[in-house]
Amino acid sequence: MFSTQGSRLTTRLFASLSLATGAFAAGCADPATAVVDPLLSAQAQSAVLFPAGVASLQAQTTLAVGASAQMRLSWPFVSWRRNVYRSRNANVASVSSSGRIMGVANGRTYVVVTFNTLIDSSLVVVGTGQALTVQPMASTVQIGATQQLTVSGGSGVTYVMEDPTIASVSSTGLIRAVGAGNSLVGVHVTGQNVVIATVTVPMSFASPTLSVVVGATAQIALGALGVDCANGVRTYSVAAPTVATVTAAGVVTGVAAGSTTVSVNAGTCSGTLPITVTALSGSGPAPANAVAVNLQRFAGVAGAVSFSNGIPLPPGQLRSTALVNVRLFLAGTEQPLFVRALGGLHPDGSLRSVHIQGRVVAPAAGGSIQGYMTFDTPRTAGNLAQAGNPTTLEAAVLPTSQAFLVSTEAGGKMITAAQVAAGTANMRAQDADFETMAPQIFAKFPCSWARDQSIYEHVLSHYQRFLQTADPKWYQMAWCMGQSYQSYFLTAGNYPNEWASTAEGLTVHYWMTGDEKARTVVGNFTEWFTGGTENIYKFDVADGYVRFKGRSMLTALDCLKIECNPGVDKYKNPYTTPYNLRTILPSAVVKIGPTVTASGFWPGTYNGGGQKNFMVGIQLTALARYYDELNADPAILPLVKKSLDFMMANEFDVATQGLRYCSINFGDCNMVPQPGLNNVVLPAFAWYYSKTRDPKYLAYADQLFAGSRPTRTNWVAWPKQFDQAMYRVVNYYFWRQ
C-alpha cells in the first residue's frame, strides 16, 4: 500500500532516491520491521491517493533463501503504464524488472515500486529474517596475537582464510597472525551469502629498536612476512642520514650519536624501526704522546668515505723503518690503514711526512670525527692496499694541534695563530686581514692556478695558514689550488716562467696530500729552471735576472726537500746527464758573490745597470733557505747583510715607507716607491735578525711590514698584491721573536 500520508514525491527527489540504492542499504542498518519503508514516509512531500479501497502492492512478502515470488500490483485504470522495481538491499533480496523477488540471504529489506509519480513499498522477509553479521569486519593483529570473530544471524558457520601465510582461522573463528600482510576472511552461514572480513598483520622486527655505535654496523632483521610481502620489492630509507645510513640490504651504519628511524617497505608491507646511535667510549683517553686529529668531511652525504692525505711530522717523530707504528684511532677505534713514507727527511734522518689512506663512516660535509694518532707501537687494525689519489677532496685526517703543525716545519719556521694573537698590533691586523680577505679572493678565483699569474706562492700561504691555525677550511682551499696548479703544469705544452711557478707551495702540497703528481711538477720546474741558470741566466753574470735565479734556487731546494727527480741537462750533449743539485747549488752561491758590489748593490744589464729591489729580496730568501736547509756557508751572512744595508740606505723611501721598485729609471724600471712589495723583501731582514740578533734589522723588518699595511685597500681587488703582502710573512713572525 501507499504510505499513510499518501505521499507524493517530486520527480526530482524520486530520481535521487531511485538511483541511490547503495545509500538506502547503508541507511537501513537496523533490521526492517515496518510494513511501509520508513524512508518513503520520511521523505514524502505531497500526496497523490488512489481511489479508496484499491490495493496497489501487497504489504509483505515472506520467502526462503533461494526461493522466489512474484509481486502483485493492482492498478486497474493505469495497468498499461510501466512499473520500476528496486530492492533496498540486494544482498538480502533481489527483484527483477518484472517484479519477481529472489531470496538471497537471511534478513529483511524493502522492494520499492514506482509508477510515474507514484511510489510504494513492500516489506520482504527472507529466511529467518535476521541478517548475518560478523564482528569485527576489519581487525589488526600483531604477529603471534589472536582475534576472535563473532557471528550472528544464523548457524552452521564456516571460516576460510584467503592467505594462510598471513593468518590462520580456526573452526570457531579464532584468527591467529603469523606473518605481515593483508588477508581476507570468508565467513559463511548455512543459507546465507558469504561475508568477507579483513585482517591486517603489521610488519614486525626482531627487536623493537636497533642500537649501534658510531662507525659500527647492524643488520635490520624483519619478523615473519606473508608470501606477497616476502616476495615483494624491499626498500630501506633513513630519516636522518647525519645520524645513520642504511644500505639497500638493510645494513645500518652509525654516523653520529643521536636517534632516527628507518622506514622499510616489502611489497605491500611497511614498517618503521627506531634507531639509536651512541658514541664510542673507546678504551680510555688518548695516550700522552698521541697526536690529536679529526677526520674532517669536506663533501658528500653521511656514510662511508675514503680519505687519502699526508700527515706532516716534526723532527724525531718517525723513521722509515717504523711505518708499522703509524696508528689511527677515530672515535676510540683503531682504523685499518695504508701507510707509506713520503719523500724528504729532517736533518736527524726522521721522516718529514707520511701518506695515509683508509675508509670510514663519517657525517655529511662539514662534520668530523675526533681521534688521535700514535707512532710508537705496532698497528693492530690491519693494513690496506694503496688506492689512487682522489680527484676531489671528500675527507682528510688532519692534526688539530697548532703547536704540532708548526713543529713539523712543513711551511718553514712558524709560530701558532695563538702566538700571533699575542704579537704586535700589525701582526694581529695582518692575521685578521688574511682571515677575511683570503676567502673573498678564493671565491673570485676558486682553485685557479692563474690567479693574476702571481709568483708569490698563494698555495704556500694558504697551507701556512692551515699549519698556523689548524682550521680545515684553509687546508681545503690550499688543496684545491694545489690540485689546479699540478694539473695545469702536467698538461703538455704548459711551461712555467719564474713568476708563475709555485714550487714552494707544491712542495707543501705534496707533504699534505701524498700526491706524487705534485712532486713530479716540482721536478719538472727544477729541470726547467736549472737548465736556465746553468745555460742562459747564469749565476755568475750580472744580467739583472735576479728573480729567475732566486726562483731557480728556491725550486732546487724544494726538490731536494722532497727528494724529487731534478731531470737532466737538455742543453748539452748527450742531453741525458742528470742534474746534481747538491753540487749545482753550492756552485751557484760561489758564483753569485762577485756579481754583487762591495756596497751590496746588484746591478743588472737588463735593468740598465740598476737593481729591482723586490727581485733581490727573492734571491736573498733563497740564500737564507740554502743556509738553513743545505749548507751554512759563511759567505752568505755578509752577502745578505750588505744587500739589506744598501736597500735601507739607498732604496727606502721614508715618506711612503716603501722600497723603490727599481734603483734607476730605465725601460720598465722606475724609482717609484712600492710599499706593496715590501713583504717580498721582508723575510730576508727578519731571517738576518734571527741569525745575528742585531736589533737594527728587526727595526728594519718591522718598518717594512708597517709600510706595507696601508696597501691592504687593494688586496681583494688585486690578488697579486694580497699574495705579495702575505709571502712568508708567517716566517717573519717566527724570526722576529
C-alpha positions in Angstrom: 0.0 0.0 0.0 1.0 3.6 -0.3 2.3 5.4 2.8 -0.3 6.5 5.3 0.4 10.1 4.4 -0.5 9.3 0.8 3.0 10.6 -0.1 3.6 12.2 -3.4 7.4 12.7 -4.2 8.5 15.2 -6.7 10.2 13.8 -9.8 13.5 15.3 -8.7 13.5 13.6 -5.3 12.3 10.4 -6.7 15.2 10.3 -9.1 17.6 10.8 -6.2 16.0 8.0 -4.2 15.7 5.6 -7.0 19.3 5.9 -8.0 20.8 5.7 -4.5 20.2 2.1 -3.8 23.6 1.8 -2.1 22.8 4.7 0.2 19.4 3.3 1.1 21.0 0.0 2.1 23.6 1.8 4.2 21.0 3.8 5.8 19.0 0.7 6.9 21.5 -0.7 9.3 18.7 -1.8 11.7 16.5 -4.7 10.6 13.4 -3.7 8.6 10.3 -4.0 10.7 7.7 -1.5 9.4 5.3 -2.6 6.6 6.0 0.7 4.8 9.5 1.7 4.1 10.3 4.4 6.7 12.5 6.2 4.3 9.5 6.8 2.0 7.4 8.2 4.8 10.2 10.5 6.0 10.8 11.9 2.6 7.2 12.3 1.4 6.4 15.9 0.4 2.9 15.8 -1.2 0.1 13.2 -1.7 -1.5 11.6 -4.7 -4.0 9.0 -3.5 -5.5 6.1 -5.3 -9.3 5.7 -5.0 -10.3 4.3 -1.7 -10.3 0.6 -1.4 -7.8 -0.1 -4.2 -4.8 -2.1 -3.1 -1.7 -1.2 -5.0 1.0 -3.6 -3.6 0.9 -6.4 -1.1 2.1 -5.3 2.3 4.6 -8.1 3.0 6.3 -11.0 1.2 7.9 -13.9 3.0 10.2 -16.4 1.2 13.1 -18.8 1.9 16.7 -18.2 0.9 16.9 -19.2 -2.7 13.1 -19.1 -3.3 11.3 -16.5 -5.5 7.9 -14.9 -5.5 6.1 -12.5 -7.9 4.9 -9.2 -6.5 1.2 -8.5 -7.1 0.3 -5.0 -8.2 -3.3 -3.9 -8.8 -3.5 -0.6 -10.7 -6.5 -1.3 -12.9 -7.0 2.1 -14.5 -3.3 2.6 -15.3 -2.1 -1.0 -15.9 -0.7 -0.1 -19.2 2.0 2.1 -17.6 5.5 0.8 -17.0 6.5 0.0 -13.4 10.0 0.1 -12.0 11.1 -2.2 -9.1 14.2 -1.7 -6.8 15.4 -3.6 -3.8 16.8 -1.6 -0.9 19.3 -4.3 -0.1 20.1 -6.7 -3.0 22.3 -8.7 -0.6 19.1 -9.8 1.2 16.6 -9.9 -1.7 16.8 -9.0 -5.4 14.0 -8.0 -7.7 13.7 -8.3 -11.4 12.3 -5.7 -13.8 9.0 -7.7 -13.9 8.7 -7.6 -10.1 9.9 -11.2 -9.3 11.7 -11.3 -5.9 14.6 -13.7 -5.2 15.6 -14.5 -1.6 19.4 -14.1 -1.3 20.2 -14.2 2.4 18.5 -14.2 5.8 17.3 -10.7 6.6 14.7 -8.1 5.9 14.5 -5.4 3.2 12.0 -3.4 1.1 11.1 -3.6 -2.5 10.1 -0.2 -3.9 7.9 0.2 -6.9 7.5 3.4 -8.8 4.7 4.3 -11.2 5.0 7.6 -13.0 5.0 10.0 -10.0 3.6 7.4 -7.6 5.7 5.3 -5.2 5.0 2.4 -2.8 7.0 -0.3 -1.0 6.6 -3.8 0.4 8.4 -5.5 3.3 10.4 -8.6 2.2 11.4 -11.2 4.8 13.9 -13.8 3.7 14.6 -16.9 5.7 14.9 -16.2 9.4 14.6 -12.5 8.7 17.8 -11.9 10.7 20.8 -10.6 8.7 24.2 -12.2 9.0 26.7 -10.0 11.0 30.4 -10.5 11.6 32.4 -8.6 14.2 34.9 -7.2 13.7 34.8 -6.8 10.0 38.3 -5.4 10.0 41.0 -6.3 12.5 44.7 -5.5 13.1 46.5 -8.3 14.8 50.2 -8.4 15.8 52.2 -11.5 14.9 51.6 -14.2 17.5 48.4 -12.5 18.8 44.8 -13.6 18.2 41.4 -12.1 17.4 38.0 -13.8 17.9 35.3 -13.3 15.2 31.7 -13.1 16.5 28.9 -14.2 14.1 25.2 -13.7 14.5 22.3 -14.2 12.1 22.4 -18.0 11.5 24.0 -21.3 12.4 26.4 -23.7 10.7 29.2 -21.1 10.4 32.3 -21.9 8.4 35.5 -19.8 8.1 38.1 -19.6 5.3 41.4 -17.6 5.4 42.5 -16.3 2.0 46.3 -16.3 2.7 47.4 -18.7 5.5 50.9 -17.2 5.4 49.5 -14.1 7.0 47.0 -15.6 9.5 45.1 -18.8 10.3 41.4 -19.1 11.4 40.0 -21.9 13.5 36.6 -23.6 13.1 35.4 -21.4 15.9 36.5 -18.1 14.2 39.8 -17.5 16.2 42.3 -15.6 14.0 46.0 -16.1 14.8 48.5 -13.7 13.0 51.6 -15.5 11.6 53.1 -13.1 9.0 52.9 -9.5 7.9 50.4 -8.6 5.2 46.7 -8.3 4.4 44.3 -11.1 4.0 40.5 -11.7 3.6 38.5 -14.0 5.9 35.4 -15.6 4.4 32.5 -16.3 6.8 29.6 -18.5 5.6 26.4 -19.4 7.4 24.1 -22.1 6.1 21.5 -20.5 3.8 23.4 -17.2 3.7 25.8 -15.4 1.4 29.5 -15.3 2.4 30.6 -12.2 4.4 34.1 -11.0 3.8 36.1 -9.6 6.7 39.7 -8.3 6.6 42.7 -8.9 8.7 45.9 -6.8 8.7 49.1 -8.0 10.3 51.7 -5.2 10.7 55.3 -5.6 9.9 57.4 -6.6 12.9 61.1 -6.5 13.6 63.3 -8.9 15.5 63.9 -6.1 18.1 61.6 -3.2 18.6 64.6 -0.8 18.4 68.1 -1.1 16.9 71.1 0.3 18.6 74.5 0.8 17.0 77.7 2.7 17.9 79.3 5.3 15.7 81.2 3.6 12.9 79.7 0.2 13.6 77.1 -1.6 11.5 74.0 -3.7 12.3 71.6 -5.7 10.1 67.9 -4.9 10.2 66.0 -8.2 10.9 62.4 -8.4 10.0 59.7 -10.6 11.6 57.8 -13.1 9.5 56.3 -11.9 6.2 53.3 -13.2 4.3 54.1 -14.6 0.9 53.2 -11.5 -1.0 55.3 -9.2 1.1 58.2 -11.7 1.3 58.3 -11.8 -2.5 57.8 -8.1 -3.0 60.4 -5.4 -3.6 62.2 -4.4 -0.4 63.5 -0.9 0.2 65.0 0.9 3.2 65.3 4.7 3.9 66.6 6.6 6.9 65.0 9.7 8.2 68.3 11.4 9.4 71.3 10.3 7.3 73.5 12.5 9.5 72.9 10.1 12.3 72.9 6.8 10.5 72.9 5.4 7.0 71.2 2.2 5.6 72.1 0.2 2.6 69.8 -1.5 0.1 70.4 -4.7 2.0 69.2 -3.2 5.3 72.6 -2.7 6.9 72.6 0.3 9.3 75.8 2.2 10.0 76.2 4.6 12.9 77.4 8.0 11.8 76.9 10.3 14.8 75.3 10.0 18.2 71.6 10.5 18.1 68.2 9.0 17.1 66.5 8.4 13.8 64.2 5.9 12.1 64.5 3.6 9.2 61.4 3.0 7.0 61.1 -0.4 5.5 58.9 -1.4 2.6 58.4 -5.0 1.5 55.9 -5.4 -1.2 52.6 -4.0 0.3 54.0 -4.2 3.8 55.7 -1.3 5.5 57.1 -0.6 9.0 59.3 1.9 10.9 62.2 0.9 13.1 63.6 3.3 15.7 67.5 3.6 15.5 69.7 4.8 18.3 73.4 5.7 17.6 75.7 6.1 20.5 79.3 7.5 20.6 82.1 5.1 21.2 83.5 5.3 24.6 86.8 4.0 23.3 89.4 2.2 25.5 90.2 5.3 27.6 91.8 8.7 27.0 94.3 9.2 24.2 97.9 8.3 25.3 100.0 11.2 26.4 102.2 11.0 23.3 99.3 10.9 20.9 98.7 13.5 18.2 95.1 14.7 18.2 93.4 14.5 14.8 90.0 14.9 13.2 88.5 13.1 10.3 87.1 16.1 8.5 84.4 15.6 5.9 84.5 18.2 3.1 82.0 16.9 0.7 79.3 14.3 0.3 76.4 12.9 2.3 76.8 10.9 5.5 78.1 7.5 5.1 81.3 5.6 4.2 84.1 7.8 2.7 87.7 7.3 1.7 90.5 9.5 2.9 93.9 10.0 1.4 96.3 12.6 2.7 99.7 13.4 4.2 100.5 13.8 7.8 103.5 16.2 8.3 105.8 15.2 11.1 108.1 17.0 13.4 111.8 16.1 13.7 112.3 12.8 15.5 108.7 11.6 15.3 109.1 8.7 12.9 111.7 6.9 10.9 111.1 5.0 7.7 111.8 1.6 9.4 108.8 2.2 11.8 105.9 2.7 9.4 104.1 -0.2 11.1 103.8 2.0 14.2 101.6 4.6 12.4 98.2 4.0 14.1 94.9 6.0 13.6 92.1 5.9 16.2 88.8 7.5 15.3 86.0 7.7 18.0 88.1 5.3 20.1 88.5 2.6 17.4 91.7 1.8 15.6 91.4 2.0 11.8 93.0 -0.2 9.1 95.4 1.9 7.1 97.6 2.1 4.1 100.8 3.9 5.1 103.9 4.9 3.2 106.8 7.3 3.7 106.8 10.5 1.6 110.0 12.0 0.2 112.1 14.1 2.4 113.9 13.8 5.7 114.6 16.1 8.6 118.3 16.7 9.4 118.2 13.9 12.0 117.0 11.4 9.4 113.4 11.2 10.5 110.5 11.5 8.1 109.0 14.8 7.0 105.6 13.3 6.2 103.7 10.0 5.8 100.8 9.3 3.4 97.8 7.5 4.9 94.7 6.1 3.3 91.6 4.5 4.7 87.9 4.3 4.7 85.5 5.2 7.4 81.8 6.1 8.0 81.6 9.8 8.5 79.0 12.6 8.9 78.0 14.7 5.9 80.1 17.6 4.6 81.1 19.9 7.5 81.1 17.1 10.1 84.0 15.4 11.7 85.1 12.5 13.9 87.6 13.1 16.7 90.6 10.9 17.0 94.3 10.6 17.5 97.4 9.1 16.0 100.3 7.3 17.7 103.7 6.4 16.3 105.3 4.1 18.9 103.5 0.8 18.9 102.7 -1.6 16.0 99.4 -1.2 14.2 96.8 -3.9 15.0 93.8 -3.0 12.9 95.3 -4.3 9.7 96.9 -3.0 6.5 95.1 -1.8 3.4 96.3 -1.8 -0.2 97.2 1.6 -1.7 94.3 3.3 -3.6 94.6 6.1 -6.1 94.8 9.7 -5.0 91.4 11.4 -5.0 90.5 14.0 -7.7 88.0 15.6 -5.3 88.5 16.3 -1.6 85.9 14.4 0.3 87.6 13.8 3.6 91.0 14.1 5.3 92.6 13.2 8.6 94.1 16.4 9.9 96.0 17.2 13.1 94.1 19.6 15.3 97.0 21.0 17.3 98.5 24.3 16.1 101.7 23.5 18.1 102.1 20.1 16.5 101.6 21.5 13.0 104.1 24.4 13.3 106.6 22.0 14.9 106.7 20.0 11.6 108.2 23.0 9.8 106.4 21.9 6.7 105.8 25.6 5.9 109.2 26.8 7.4 109.8 28.2 10.8 106.4 29.5 12.1 104.5 30.4 15.3 100.9 29.4 16.0 97.9 31.7 15.5 97.6 31.8 19.3 101.1 33.2 19.5 100.4 35.7 16.7 97.4 36.9 18.8 99.9 37.9 21.5 102.2 39.7 19.0 102.3 43.2 17.7 99.2 45.2 16.6 100.3 44.9 13.0 100.7 41.2 13.2 97.2 40.8 14.6 95.8 43.1 11.9 97.6 41.1 9.2 96.2 37.9 10.6 92.7 39.3 10.6 93.1 40.5 7.0 94.1 37.1 5.9 91.1 35.6 7.7 88.6 37.9 6.0 90.2 38.6 2.6 91.5 35.2 1.5 88.0 33.6 1.3 86.8 36.6 -0.7 89.6 36.2 -3.2 89.2 32.5 -3.3 85.5 33.0 -4.1 86.6 35.2 -7.1 89.2 32.7 -8.3 88.2 29.3 -6.9 91.1 26.9 -7.2 92.6 28.8 -10.1 96.3 28.4 -10.8 96.2 31.6 -12.9 95.1 33.9 -10.0 96.7 37.1 -11.6 99.6 34.8 -12.5 101.2 35.7 -9.2 104.7 34.4 -8.3 104.1 35.0 -4.6 103.1 31.5 -3.6 99.4 31.7 -2.6 99.3 27.9 -2.4 102.1 28.1 0.2 100.5 31.0 2.2 97.2 29.1 2.4 98.9 25.9 3.6 100.9 28.0 6.1 97.6 29.4 7.3 96.3 25.9 7.9 99.5 24.9 9.8 99.3 28.1 11.8 95.6 27.7 12.8 94.7 24.0 12.3 91.5 25.3 10.6 90.5 22.8 7.9 89.0 25.4 5.7 92.5 26.6 4.8 93.5 23.0 4.0 90.5 22.7 1.7 91.4 25.9 -0.2 95.1 25.1 -0.4 94.3 21.6 -1.6 92.1 22.9 -4.3 94.6 25.4 -5.6 97.5 22.9 -5.4 95.5 20.4 -7.5 94.8 23.1 -10.0 98.5 24.0 -10.3 99.7 20.5 -10.6 97.1 19.6 -13.2 97.9 22.6 -15.3 101.6 22.1 -15.3 101.3 18.4 -16.1 99.4 19.2 -19.3 101.7 19.0 -22.3 102.8 22.5 -23.5 102.2 24.3 -20.2 105.7 25.5 -19.1 106.1 27.9 -16.2 108.1 31.1 -16.1 109.7 32.2 -12.9 106.8 34.4 -11.9 104.1 31.8 -12.4 105.7 28.8 -10.8 104.8 27.7 -7.3 107.3 25.1 -6.3 107.3 26.2 -2.6 103.5 25.7 -2.4 103.5 22.4 -4.3 106.2 21.0 -2.0 103.9 21.5 1.0 101.0 20.2 -1.1 103.0 17.0 -1.6 103.6 16.6 2.1 100.0 17.4 2.9 98.3 15.2 0.3 100.7 12.5 -0.6 100.0 13.2 -4.2 103.0 12.2 -6.3 101.9 14.5 -9.1 103.0 17.5 -7.0 106.5 16.0 -6.7 106.6 15.4 -10.4 105.7 19.0 -11.1 108.4 20.3 -8.7 110.9 18.1 -10.5 109.8 19.5 -13.9 110.2 23.0 -12.5 113.6 22.1 -11.3 114.7 20.8 -14.7 113.4 23.9 -16.5 114.9 26.5 -14.1 118.2 24.7 -13.5 118.7 24.4 -17.3 118.0 28.1 -17.5 120.5 29.1 -14.8 123.2 26.6 -16.0 123.0 27.7 -19.6 121.2 31.0 -20.1 120.7 33.3 -17.0 123.9 32.2 -15.3 124.6 32.9 -11.7 128.0 34.5 -12.4 126.6 37.1 -14.8 125.2 40.4 -13.5 122.4 40.5 -16.1 119.6 41.6 -13.8 117.6 38.3 -14.0 117.8 38.0 -10.2 114.2 36.8 -9.8 114.8 33.9 -12.2 117.9 32.9 -10.4 116.3 33.2 -7.0 113.3 31.1 -8.1 115.7 28.6 -9.6 117.5 28.2 -6.2 114.2 28.0 -4.3 112.9 25.3 -6.6 116.1 23.3 -6.4 115.9 23.5 -2.6 112.3 22.3 -2.7 113.3 19.4 -5.0 115.9 18.3 -2.5 113.5 18.6 0.4 111.0 16.2 -1.2 113.7 14.1 -3.0 112.2 14.8 -6.4 113.7 13.9 -9.8 115.5 17.1 -10.9 115.7 16.0 -14.5 118.5 16.1 -17.0 120.6 18.7 -18.8 118.8 19.0 -22.2 121.1 21.8 -23.3 124.3 19.8 -23.6 125.2 16.6 -25.4 124.4 13.8 -24.6 121.3 15.5 -23.2 120.8 12.8 -20.6 123.1 14.0 -17.8 121.1 14.2 -14.6 121.3 17.4 -12.6 123.1 17.0 -9.3 121.6 19.8 -7.2 124.0 19.2 -4.3 126.9 20.4 -6.4 125.0 22.9 -8.5 123.6 24.9 -5.6 126.9 25.4 -3.7 128.5 26.4 -7.0 125.7 28.9 -7.5 126.4 30.5 -4.2 130.1 30.9 -5.1 129.1 32.4 -8.5 126.7 34.9 -7.1 129.2 36.6 -4.8 131.2 38.5 -7.4 128.1 39.8 -9.1 127.2 41.9 -6.0 129.2 45.1 -5.3 131.0 45.7 -2.1 128.2 48.1 -1.1 125.5 45.4 -1.6 124.3 46.6 -5.0 123.0 44.1 -7.5 123.5 45.7 -10.9 121.9 44.2 -14.0 122.3 45.0 -17.6 118.7 44.1 -18.3 117.7 46.9 -15.9 120.1 49.5 -17.4 122.6 48.8 -14.7 120.1 49.1 -11.8 118.6 46.6 -9.4 115.0 45.7 -8.8 114.7 45.6 -5.1 111.9 43.0 -4.8 113.9 40.6 -7.0 116.9 41.0 -4.8 114.6 40.1 -1.9 113.6 36.8 -3.6 117.3 35.9 -4.1 118.1 36.7 -0.5 115.3 34.5 0.7 116.7 31.7 -1.5 120.2 32.2 0.1 118.6 32.2 3.6 116.9 28.9 2.9 120.1 27.5 1.4 121.9 28.5 4.6 119.3 26.8 6.8 118.5 23.7 4.8 121.6 22.7 2.9 124.8 24.4 3.9 125.6 27.2 6.4 128.1 28.8 4.0 129.9 31.6 6.0 129.9 33.8 2.8 126.1 34.1 2.9 125.6 36.2 6.1 127.9 39.0 4.9 126.3 38.9 1.4 122.9 39.3 2.9 123.9 42.0 5.3 125.4 44.3 2.8 122.4 43.8 0.5 120.0 44.8 3.2 122.1 47.7 4.2 122.2 49.0 0.7 118.4 48.8 0.3 117.7 50.6 3.5 120.3 53.3 2.9 119.5 54.0 -0.7 116.2 52.4 -1.8 113.9 53.0 1.1 111.5 56.0 0.8 110.7 57.3 4.3 107.7 59.3 3.2 105.9 56.3 1.8 107.6 53.7 4.0 108.3 51.7 0.9 111.2 50.3 -1.1 111.5 51.7 -4.7 110.6 49.4 -7.5 114.0 49.9 -9.1 117.1 51.8 -8.3 117.0 53.8 -11.6 114.6 54.9 -14.3 115.2 52.7 -17.3 112.8 50.7 -19.5 110.3 49.0 -17.2 112.4 50.1 -14.2 111.3 53.1 -12.2 112.1 54.6 -8.9 108.6 54.9 -7.7 108.3 53.6 -4.1 106.2 50.4 -3.9 105.4 49.6 -0.3 103.1 46.8 -1.6 106.3 44.9 -2.5 107.9 45.4 1.0 106.9 42.0 2.2 108.7 40.2 -0.6 111.9 41.5 0.8 110.8 41.3 4.5 111.7 37.6 5.1 115.4 38.3 4.4 115.5 41.2 7.1 113.8 39.0 9.7 116.0 36.0 8.9 119.1 38.0 9.3 117.9 39.4 12.6 117.3 35.8 13.8 120.9 34.9 13.0 122.6 37.9 14.4 120.1 39.4 16.9 121.2 42.8 15.7 118.1 45.0 16.7 118.7 47.3 13.7 117.5 44.6 11.3 114.4 43.8 13.4 113.6 47.5 13.3 114.1 47.5 9.5 111.8 44.4 9.2 109.1 46.0 11.4 109.3 49.2 9.4 108.9 47.4 6.1 106.0 45.4 7.5 104.2 48.5 8.8 104.8 50.3 5.5 103.0 47.5 3.6 99.9 47.7 5.7 98.2 50.7 4.0 98.2 48.9 0.7 95.6 46.5 2.1 92.9 48.5 0.5 94.0 47.0 -2.8 94.3 43.4 -1.8 90.9 42.0 -2.6 90.7 43.8 -5.9 94.3 42.8 -6.9 95.0 39.3 -5.6 98.6 39.6 -6.7 99.1 42.4 -4.2 97.5 40.2 -1.5 99.9 37.4 -2.3 102.9 39.8 -2.2 101.8 41.1 1.2 101.4 37.5 2.6 104.6 35.9 1.1 106.3 34.2 4.0 105.0 36.8 6.5 104.4 33.9 9.0 108.1 33.1 8.8 108.8 36.8 9.7 106.6 36.3 12.7 108.9 33.4 13.9 112.2 35.1 13.0 111.4 38.3 14.8 110.8 36.5 18.1 
